[in-house]
């Protein structure tokens, strides 16, 4: 109960601070940088070394990419059938595919499954969603906005110099090794900032608008990210998986709401920004409900 009290309090606090303009507009950007550069790397260095290399370790990565691939195909087919514009299609391929597996995923899944879920969350997020956002997200934004030139070298450089990804690689090299207690104590303090700061950041960026002309693509995006994605994960477990924690966390990650930074990316490249913001705003709140239903089934 304490975890859910924190989730709703922090989200509401962030939203109130946004509406009252009590903080500078760049506050979410600063909070996100702190989380990405300090908080998440600390979690990775604490949790990933506790893993032992096995097929279970790779389950979240495989599920992440399989779910996103299926979602892309699903959206492309329905967007063509519904005759959506190029800009709307580009928006849907971002906010309807890329999930908020870190800022929203960590506090929500941790509330249901505890700290032991963090190692699998990071595998899903860093080796799945983060790389997809960097490569796939950049390509979609550039291609559907009409800028077909894509600097792959620059994107790869961005990935391999990104602090959370570097810390993940270091943590993977340390798998099976016990870190010094003093080192763990310091990292624990930084890791503890992840949940409250991430939730306040999400609240600061929530927007709720819905134009009547956006209803069909809005419904498609939410169905894709909140219903279709976890359904694909469940199907994969039915055929290939088992009732292990790695599979449970992967399914939970697949049920997360749309990635806020995907909505920002869509807006920056003028890919139906009004629609993108609506999907992110409503999708974030609805995902709390849908992920609760998924968690009750798994627990």
N, C-alpha and C positions, 0 to 999 in steps of 0.2 A: 504493500500500500504506500509506503514511503517513496518508492521509486516513481509511482504514478503521480503522487502529489508533486514531486519535483518536476516531472515532465510537463504537467499542465500549468504549474505555477511559472516555470521558466518560459514556456511558450507565450502565456498571457502577458508576462512581464515584458518580454521582447516586443510583443505587438503593441502594448500600451506605450512603451518608450518610442516606438516608431510613430504612432499617431500623435503623441504629444511633442514630438521633435525634441525630446530632452537630450538626445545625443547627436553628435555630428553625423551627417549622411554616410561618411566613410567608415563608421563604426563596424558594420557587418564585415567589411573588407578586412579591417584590422583583426577582428576576432577570428575570422576564418584563417588568416595567416598564422596567428598564434596557435590555433588548433592543429593546422596542417604541419607547421614547422616544429612544434614543441610537444603538444599533447599526444597526437597520434603516434609519432616516432617513439615516445616514451612507452606507450602501450605495446607497440610492436616489440620493443627490446625486452619487455617484461614477459609477454605472453608467448610469442613465437618460439623462443628457445625451449619452452616446456613441451613442445610437440616432439614426437619421434616420427621420422619420415616413413610414410606408408601411403597406401592408396587413399585412405581416409583424409589425409592431409590435402590431397589434390581434388577431393570431391567438391569443395566450394568453388574452386577455379573452373572446373568443368561445368558445373551447374550455371555459374554466372554467364559464361560465354554461350552456352546452349540456350538459356532463357533469352538473352539479348538477341541472338540470331533468329530465334523463332518469332520474337516480337517484331523485329524488322520486317520479316516476310509477311507477317500478319497485317501490319500497318500498310505496307506497300500494296498488298492485294486489295484491301478495303478502300484505301485512298484512291486507287485507280477506279474501282467500282463506283465510288461515290463522287468521282470527278472533282477532287479537291485541287485547289491551285498549287503551284509549285512551292509558294511560300508556306502554305498551310502544311503541305506534305513534309517539308523540311522541319517545321516546328514539331510535328507529331513524331518524326524520327528521332528527335532529341528528348522531348519531355514524356513521350509515350514509351520510350525504350530504356533510358538511363535512370536508374533508381537512386534514391538518397540513402545509400548503404552505409554511410559513415555518420554524418551529423544526426540523422534520424535513426539509422539502424542500430548504432551502438546503445543509446539510452533505452530504446524500446525492447530490443532483444535481451539486453542485460537485465531488464526488469523481469523478464519471464524466465530466463535460463541461467542467470547469474554470471559471475566473472569467468567461468570456464568457457563461456561462449566467445569471449573476445578474440582468442587466437584464430578461430574459424571465420569470424566477422572480418578480421584483417586480411585473411587470405582471399576471401570473396571480394572485398572492397579494393585492395591494392593490386592484386594480380588479375582482377576481373574488371570491375566498374571503372577504376581510375584509369587504367590503360585504355579501355574502350572510350572513355570521355576524351582522353588526349588524342587518340588516333581517329577513331570513328567519328567522335563529336566534331573535331576540327574539320574533317573531310565533309561531313554533312552540311555544316555551317557554310563552308566555302563553296561547295558545289551548288546547293539550292539557293544561295544568294546571288549566283551568277559568276562568282569568282572561282574559276576552275583550276587555277594554279595552286598547288599545295606543296609547301616546303617540308617534305618528309624528314629531311636531315634536322631541321629546326625543331620539329615535333619530337623526334627521338632524343635530341639533346635535352629538351625540356623534361622528358620522362626520366632520363637517367641522372639528371641533376636535381630532381625533386626530392626534398628531405624525407618525406614519408616513404618514398620508394627506396631511397638509399638505406634508410633504417630497416626496412623490410629485408633487403638483401643481406645486411649485416646480421639481422636476427635469424635469417635462414641458415647462415653459416654457423651460428651459435647453437643450432638445434641440438638438444641432448646434453647441453652443458649448463651447469648451475652458475649463475652470476653472483658476485660478491654481495653480501647483505647490505653494505653501505650504498653500493651502486643501485640496488633495487629500491632502497628507502628513498633516495633522491628521485628516481624515476616515478615511484608511486605518487609522490607529491605533485609532479607535473601531470601525470596521467589522470589524477582526480579532477583536474580542471576541464576535462573533455566534455562530460555530459552537460553541466550547467551552461558552459559557454556555447556549446553547439546548439542547445535548445534556445537560448536567448538570441543567438544569431539567426536561427530559423524564424523566430517570432518577429525579429526586426525586418525580415524580408518578405513576410506574407502579404499577399495582395488578393483582394476578393472582388473581381469584376467579371461579369459574363454578359456578352452581347448576344442577342437572339440569333444573329447570323453565325455565331461560333458554336452553337449547340451540338451539331452533329460531330465536328472534329473534337470538341470538348469531351463528348461522351465516348468517342472512340479512344482517345488518349487515356482517359481514366479506366476504361474497361481493359485496355492493353496492360497498363502498369499495375493495376490493383487486382484484376481477376485473371486475365490470361497468363501473365507471368508466373504467379504462384501455381496455377493449374499445370503449366508446363513442368515446373519443378516437381510437383506431385506425380505426374505421369512418369517422369524420369526415375523417381525413386521406386515406383511400382514395378517398373521393368528391370532396373539395374541396381537398385540400392537396398538399404536395410534401415532398421529403426535405430540408427546411431545418432549421436549428437551432431556430427559433421553434416549429415543429411538434414536434420531438423533445423540447424542454423542456416543452411543454404536455402531451404524453403522459406524461412522467415525473411531472409535478405531479399528473396525474390518478391516478397509481398510488400516491400517498402514503397512509399510514395515517390513521386517524381523528384529528381535531383534539382535543387534550387539553382545550382550553377549551370545546369543544362538550359533552364529557363532564361537565365541571364545571357548565356551564349546566343540563344535564339533571338533575344531582344537586341543584342549588340549587332547582329547580322541582319536585322529587320525581317526575321522570319515569323510573321504573325505575332508580334510582341504582346498584343492584348490577349490573344488566345493562350500564349505560353504562360503568361502571368496567372491567368485564371486556372489553368491546369495545375500549376505548382501550388497555388494558394489552397484551392479546394482539395486537391489530391493529397496534400500533406495532412490535413485534418481527417479526411476520410480514411487514410491509410492507418491511422491509429485504431479505427474501428475494425477495418478488414484484417489487420495484422493480429488484433485481439482474437478474432474468430479463428484464424489460422493457428495461433498459439494454443487455443483451447482444444483444438483437434489433436495437436501434436503432444500436448502435455498429458 
